[in-house]
Amino acid sequence: MKAAFVSALLLMFALVSPCFAQATNASLIGNYVVTGTETDGKPYDGSGPLAITMDKSGALELKWDNGKYVGIGQVMGTQLVIASVAEGKVVVGIMDIKPDGSLEGKWWRRTDPGTKGTEVWKKK
């Protein structure tokens, strides 16, 4: 009975463990296509590309629209936490890292009305 229980437990961990695989900063490096909504919920009208590189410190550097907007990021488990500046305002965001390599999440810009800012990043 113990052997069957242990075997079943090991099988369960083998099947579930890929779900717990965590991304790293290095695994997110690349170019992405971005879609999203403003904090008032209105869709972006032609959002530009996003490039993610790694700084010598190990933090991620994010550049939207060829550097028009810049930020930093850090992987925390299965999420990417970001801070950036857009239109002179501080922006924070939390992106869920999906199994297919895309990221999806919410963002907030200081002093903007509304809390409906969203983005989806798909790797090129």
C-alpha positions, 0 to 999 in steps of 0.5 A: 500500500505504501509503495502504491501511495509513493508511486502515485505521489511521485507521478503527481509531482512529475505531471504537475511540476512543469506548471510550477516552472518559473521564468527568469529575467534571461528567459524574457529577453526579446522583442514583443508586440504589445496590445492594451488599454489605457487606464480609462479602458480605451484600447490603444490605437496602434501600440509600438513594439517592446524590446526587453534587454538585460542590464549589467546589474541583471535587471530587465530594461524595457523600451516601448516604441523604440525608447519613447517609454522606458522602464525596468523589470524583475521576475518574481515567481510567475510574474514580471513586476515593472516600473516605468515612466510615461508622459512624465508620470510614474507607471507600475505594472504586474504581468503574468508570465504565461506558459506560451511565453506571452505576458498579460497584466495590469498597469497603473499610471500616477494621477490617471483616473481609472484602473483599467490599464492592461497590456498583452505582450507576445514575443515576435 
